[in-house]
């Protein structure tokens, strides 16, 4: 009887220590006062609202475009679309400037690419940067002479050129209401090479002047023969009248 009682007395301190630890280790223990006072933290942060992307590739706020809106384009100011034919000389320090205004646009294109198609050789020449220019830009300066000096450049022809413009959707994009449409942005112009200078000492002659001289000394030379005869007859007739 004494041996079991002695073992119970020896185990009593350990049992009391375990009883004190149970409230801290139990998953169903009541929260401490400090835990109740601490405010909860929401770890879910809402994502920022992204700007919508239009069909033209432009980033902007959402735009409502009526289905009845016409397709956009541009009107050339330089050279003026209402002016006559424009002729540009392919020569050093002789760049060509194109300027325009947008029309009927609801969304500005992110970029514009310009090309000139030649009527003589059928080749399409890049006008300005091949990767395009920013859509916010409204002027473009092109130096065809500088382009002609670049390696592997296709020589220009003295002919008419058609300037075409398209946005980031490409040259074959279909027309859509309020978006840029290259079919509404076509310009025609011509380019030529100046004649080489030849001095009189090097044998320059005026072809038009030579032809005029030949005509004068040919069929029209009879005028110079008839003129003195007519003048003489007038003088003789006048002298006879005065002698009466």
Wavefront OBJ file of the C-alpha trace (Angstrom):
o trace
v 0.000 0.000 0.000
v 2.770 2.472 0.731
v 4.494 1.922 -2.604
v 1.572 3.053 -4.849
v 0.916 6.062 -2.608
v 4.547 7.067 -2.825
v 4.473 6.866 -6.631
v 1.327 9.051 -6.696
v 3.001 11.736 -4.589
v 6.025 11.730 -6.866
v 3.864 12.174 -9.996
v 1.654 14.926 -8.543
v 3.964 17.928 -9.445
v 4.158 16.818 -13.079
v 0.362 16.518 -13.296
v -0.118 20.020 -11.872
v 2.405 21.485 -14.369
v 0.625 19.807 -17.302
v -2.726 21.147 -16.141
v -1.389 24.691 -16.229
v -0.126 24.271 -19.850
v -3.314 22.796 -21.293
v -5.197 26.112 -21.853
v -2.299 27.428 -23.964
v -1.910 24.252 -26.015
v -5.577 23.446 -26.631
v -6.940 24.456 -30.095
v -10.275 25.339 -28.539
v -8.827 27.657 -25.924
v -10.473 31.074 -25.610
v -8.530 33.957 -27.188
v -6.479 36.118 -24.888
v -7.647 39.688 -24.155
v -4.746 41.034 -26.255
v -5.893 38.994 -29.253
v -9.435 40.340 -28.944
v -8.244 43.938 -28.861
v -5.995 43.534 -31.902
v -7.773 44.670 -35.135
v -8.046 42.223 -37.978
v -5.945 42.831 -41.106
v -7.339 42.186 -44.588
v -4.520 40.730 -46.636
v -6.487 40.850 -49.914
v -5.564 44.046 -51.733
v -7.870 44.895 -54.649
v -6.113 45.092 -58.034
v -5.853 48.398 -59.849
v -8.308 48.847 -62.660
v -6.444 48.582 -65.968
v -7.014 51.024 -68.850
v -9.030 49.421 -71.585
v -7.405 48.706 -74.958
v -9.295 49.687 -78.074
v -9.318 47.857 -81.372
v -6.687 50.232 -82.740
v -4.162 49.261 -80.068
v -4.466 52.598 -78.273
v -4.547 52.585 -74.494
v -7.189 54.918 -73.173
v -10.226 54.984 -70.979
v -13.212 53.105 -72.327
v -14.771 54.970 -75.254
v -18.296 54.419 -76.487
v -18.364 54.660 -80.287
v -21.764 54.779 -82.040
v -22.213 52.207 -84.771
v -23.275 55.017 -87.084
v -19.986 56.925 -86.627
v -17.868 57.177 -89.794
v -14.375 55.744 -89.970
v -11.657 58.228 -89.070
v -8.824 59.473 -91.231
v -6.682 62.521 -91.814
v -6.742 65.592 -94.048
v -3.423 66.754 -95.478
v -2.557 70.391 -94.850
v 0.950 70.250 -96.370
v 0.643 69.901 -99.247
v -2.970 71.009 -99.187
v -5.364 68.333 -100.380
v -7.259 70.961 -102.386
v -4.153 72.234 -104.181
v -3.019 71.094 -107.589
v -0.381 68.491 -108.308
v 2.729 68.705 -106.133
v 6.157 68.177 -107.723
v 9.188 67.498 -105.539
v 12.825 67.584 -106.598
v 15.060 64.679 -105.552
v 18.167 66.596 -104.571
v 20.418 67.225 -101.558
v 18.951 69.390 -98.787
v 15.499 69.210 -100.342
v 13.273 67.333 -97.853
v 9.509 66.925 -98.232
v 7.199 67.930 -95.390
v 3.781 66.364 -94.879
v 1.327 67.849 -92.377
v -2.207 66.772 -91.480
v -5.191 66.971 -89.151
v -7.249 64.022 -87.928
v -10.923 63.773 -88.844
v -13.822 61.767 -87.331
v -11.595 59.992 -84.787
v -12.892 58.708 -81.460
v -9.589 56.960 -80.642
v -6.151 58.292 -81.644
v -3.948 55.560 -83.188
v -0.826 54.554 -81.299
v 1.306 54.831 -84.450
v 1.143 55.718 -88.153
v 3.216 54.233 -90.965
v 3.674 56.053 -94.305
v 4.493 54.484 -97.680
v 4.786 55.836 -101.232
v 3.939 53.563 -104.158
v 5.505 54.445 -107.497
v 3.310 54.329 -110.603
v 6.276 53.593 -112.893
v 8.114 50.691 -111.235
v 5.381 49.481 -108.845
v 7.734 49.597 -105.864
v 6.542 50.822 -102.454
v 9.046 53.091 -100.688
v 9.066 53.651 -96.912
v 8.365 57.272 -96.033
v 9.907 58.123 -92.682
v 10.732 55.474 -90.039
v 9.805 51.940 -91.057
v 8.458 51.276 -87.551
v 6.124 54.270 -87.871
v 5.750 57.508 -85.960
v 3.707 58.233 -82.798
v 0.024 58.736 -83.453
v 0.113 62.070 -81.630
v 2.476 63.472 -84.287
v 0.900 65.576 -87.061
v 3.933 66.323 -89.278
v 6.506 64.183 -91.065
v 9.698 65.293 -92.809
v 11.036 62.898 -95.446
v 14.323 63.202 -97.339
v 14.073 61.053 -100.492
v 17.600 61.969 -101.579
v 19.061 60.700 -98.292
v 17.029 57.508 -98.682
v 18.377 57.027 -102.219
v 21.950 57.099 -100.858
v 21.297 54.258 -98.396
v 22.637 50.763 -99.198
v 20.413 48.529 -101.350
v 17.949 51.367 -101.934
v 15.701 50.925 -104.971
v 16.290 53.921 -107.297
v 13.460 56.403 -107.591
v 11.720 56.915 -110.901
v 10.540 60.230 -112.286
v 6.867 59.456 -111.883
v 3.729 59.877 -109.784
v 3.626 58.455 -106.255
v 0.649 57.557 -104.056
v 1.164 58.187 -100.352
v -0.622 55.662 -98.144
v -1.004 55.740 -94.355
v -2.047 52.997 -91.931
v -2.078 52.497 -88.166
v -0.762 49.659 -85.987
v -3.457 47.296 -87.322
v -1.718 47.171 -90.705
v -2.496 48.314 -94.262
v -5.303 45.775 -94.767
v -7.311 46.617 -91.633
v -11.045 46.966 -92.257
v -12.795 50.266 -91.663
v -14.430 50.595 -88.250
v -16.506 53.437 -86.800
v -14.394 56.053 -85.074
v -11.062 54.314 -85.738
v -8.347 55.338 -88.183
v -8.844 54.204 -91.764
v -6.005 54.528 -94.253
v -8.379 54.508 -97.227
v -9.473 58.005 -96.158
v -5.875 59.269 -96.102
v -4.390 59.042 -99.613
v -2.253 61.717 -101.276
v -0.742 61.815 -104.793
v 2.454 63.679 -105.691
v 5.274 63.513 -108.249
v 9.069 63.480 -107.966
v 11.753 64.303 -110.522
v 15.524 64.641 -110.869
v 16.963 68.068 -111.718
v 18.975 68.240 -114.967
v 22.738 68.393 -114.628
v 24.241 71.853 -115.078
v 26.242 72.353 -118.273
v 28.003 75.638 -118.938
v 28.206 77.357 -122.347
v 31.899 76.532 -122.450
v 31.037 72.846 -122.083
v 28.697 73.015 -125.057
v 25.313 73.886 -123.582
v 22.764 74.921 -126.179
v 19.176 76.016 -125.884
v 17.196 73.409 -127.793
v 14.044 75.532 -127.804
v 15.949 78.570 -129.017
v 17.580 76.614 -131.846
v 14.236 75.296 -132.987
v 12.782 78.808 -133.016
v 15.649 80.073 -135.153
v 15.212 77.206 -137.590
v 11.526 77.946 -137.950
v 12.236 81.625 -138.450
v 14.822 81.041 -141.149
v 12.614 78.499 -142.895
v 8.950 78.891 -143.621
v 8.644 82.256 -141.904
v 11.579 83.827 -143.741
v 9.189 85.008 -146.479
v 7.825 87.575 -144.071
v 11.185 89.358 -144.035
v 11.148 89.457 -147.856
v 7.593 90.808 -148.133
v 8.038 93.461 -145.461
v 10.560 95.703 -147.362
v 8.508 95.396 -150.563
v 5.353 96.467 -148.783
v 7.121 99.369 -147.111
v 8.511 100.565 -150.448
v 5.106 100.514 -152.107
v 3.653 102.546 -149.264
v 6.367 105.170 -149.598
v 5.914 105.432 -153.393
v 2.165 105.734 -153.048
v 2.544 108.454 -150.426
v 4.937 110.387 -152.595
v 2.484 110.336 -155.494
v -0.304 111.700 -153.317
v 1.882 114.537 -152.050
v 2.918 115.457 -155.612
v -0.627 116.209 -156.758
l 1 2 3 4 5 6 7 8 9 10 11 12 13 14 15 16 17 18 19 20 21 22 23 24 25 26 27 28 29 30 31 32 33 34 35 36 37 38 39 40 41 42 43 44 45 46 47 48 49 50 51 52 53 54 55 56 57 58 59 60 61 62 63 64 65 66 67 68 69 70 71 72 73 74 75 76 77 78 79 80 81 82 83 84 85 86 87 88 89 90 91 92 93 94 95 96 97 98 99 100 101 102 103 104 105 106 107 108 109 110 111 112 113 114 115 116 117 118 119 120 121 122 123 124 125 126 127 128 129 130 131 132 133 134 135 136 137 138 139 140 141 142 143 144 145 146 147 148 149 150 151 152 153 154 155 156 157 158 159 160 161 162 163 164 165 166 167 168 169 170 171 172 173 174 175 176 177 178 179 180 181 182 183 184 185 186 187 188 189 190 191 192 193 194 195 196 197 198 199 200 201 202 203 204 205 206 207 208 209 210 211 212 213 214 215 216 217 218 219 220 221 222 223 224 225 226 227 228 229 230 231 232 233 234 235 236 237 238 239 240 241 242 243 244
